[in-house]
Amino acid sequence: MPVNVDRLKDAVEVLGDRVRIRVYVKPEGRERRLRLEEGELVFHTDEPPLEGRANASLINFLARGLKVSVKNIEIVHGARSRSKVVEIRDVADPDALLERLASIVDEG
């Protein structure tokens, strides 16, 4: 079930035409999904944390779910850590992006 946008405020920062999302990645799971667990966004992926595969899985998941180009998504902090900050650039309507984000997040 999707979450309310207000529940994402601790994990999201809007900076003009950029949106930053703090997310924790759990690799080598059974499926790909984004959950809100104890106030933190957690991305579960079936990819291992090798050669950037878990990072690529996160970026592709967000690109599809948020309907933005992969080239506009970058991990700006934590590329080699499980705790990451992902930046989405060239966001025309941050409110609409946050609504789409809420629609792809499951309650944990």
C-alpha positions as CSV (number, residue, x, y, z in Angstrom):
1,M,0.0,0.0,0.0
2,P,1.4,3.4,-1.0
3,V,2.3,5.9,1.8
4,N,1.2,9.5,2.4
5,V,3.7,12.1,1.0
6,D,3.9,13.7,4.5
7,R,5.5,10.5,5.8
8,L,8.4,11.0,3.4
9,K,9.5,14.4,4.6
10,D,12.4,13.1,6.7
11,A,13.9,11.2,3.7
12,V,13.4,13.9,1.0
13,E,14.9,17.3,0.4
14,V,13.7,19.7,-2.4
15,L,16.5,22.0,-3.7
16,G,14.9,24.1,-6.4
17,D,14.8,21.9,-9.5
18,R,16.6,19.0,-7.7
19,V,15.2,16.5,-5.2
20,R,17.5,14.5,-2.9
21,I,16.3,11.2,-1.4
22,R,18.0,9.4,1.5
23,V,17.7,5.7,1.1
24,Y,19.2,2.6,2.7
25,V,19.9,-0.3,0.3
26,K,19.5,-4.0,1.3
27,P,21.0,-6.1,-1.5
28,E,20.5,-9.8,-2.3
29,G,16.8,-9.9,-1.4
30,R,14.0,-11.7,-3.2
31,E,12.6,-8.7,-5.0
32,R,12.9,-5.1,-5.8
33,R,10.8,-2.7,-3.8
34,L,11.0,0.5,-1.8
35,R,9.6,0.5,1.7
36,L,9.2,3.0,4.5
37,E,10.6,1.2,7.6
38,E,10.6,3.1,10.9
39,G,10.6,6.4,9.1
40,E,13.5,5.5,6.7
41,L,13.3,4.6,3.0
42,V,14.7,1.2,2.4
43,F,15.3,-0.2,-1.1
44,H,15.3,-4.0,-1.3
45,T,17.0,-5.4,-4.4
46,D,17.7,-8.9,-5.7
47,E,21.1,-7.7,-7.0
48,P,24.4,-8.2,-5.1
49,P,26.5,-5.3,-3.9
50,L,29.1,-6.0,-6.5
51,E,30.4,-3.8,-9.3
52,G,27.6,-1.2,-8.8
53,R,24.8,-3.7,-9.5
54,A,22.8,-2.8,-6.4
55,N,23.2,0.9,-7.2
56,A,22.2,0.4,-10.8
57,S,19.1,-1.5,-9.6
58,L,18.1,1.4,-7.3
59,I,18.6,4.0,-10.1
60,N,16.6,2.0,-12.6
61,F,13.8,1.4,-10.1
62,L,13.5,5.1,-9.3
63,A,13.7,6.1,-13.0
64,R,10.9,3.7,-13.9
65,G,8.7,4.5,-10.9
66,L,9.2,8.3,-10.9
67,K,9.1,8.5,-14.7
68,V,12.4,10.3,-15.1
69,S,15.4,9.6,-17.2
70,V,18.2,7.5,-15.8
71,K,20.7,10.3,-16.8
72,N,18.9,12.7,-14.4
73,I,19.5,10.4,-11.4
74,E,22.8,10.2,-9.5
75,I,24.0,8.8,-6.2
76,V,25.7,11.9,-4.8
77,H,26.7,10.3,-1.4
78,G,27.3,6.8,-0.3
79,A,28.0,5.0,-3.6
80,R,30.0,2.4,-1.7
81,S,27.8,2.4,1.4
82,R,24.3,1.1,2.0
83,S,23.2,4.5,3.2
84,K,22.9,6.7,0.1
85,V,21.7,10.1,-1.1
86,V,20.2,10.0,-4.5
87,E,19.7,13.3,-6.4
88,I,17.2,13.7,-9.2
89,R,18.0,16.7,-11.4
90,D,15.8,18.9,-13.7
91,V,12.6,18.3,-11.8
92,A,10.0,20.6,-13.3
93,D,7.3,19.8,-10.6
94,P,8.8,18.6,-7.3
95,D,5.3,18.1,-5.8
96,A,4.3,15.8,-8.6
97,L,7.6,13.9,-8.2
98,L,6.9,13.5,-4.5
99,E,3.5,12.1,-5.2
100,R,4.9,9.6,-7.6
101,L,7.6,8.6,-5.0
102,A,4.8,8.1,-2.4
103,S,3.0,5.9,-4.9
104,I,5.9,3.5,-5.3
105,V,6.8,3.3,-1.5
106,D,5.2,0.5,0.5
107,E,4.4,0.8,4.2
108,G,6.9,-1.3,6.2
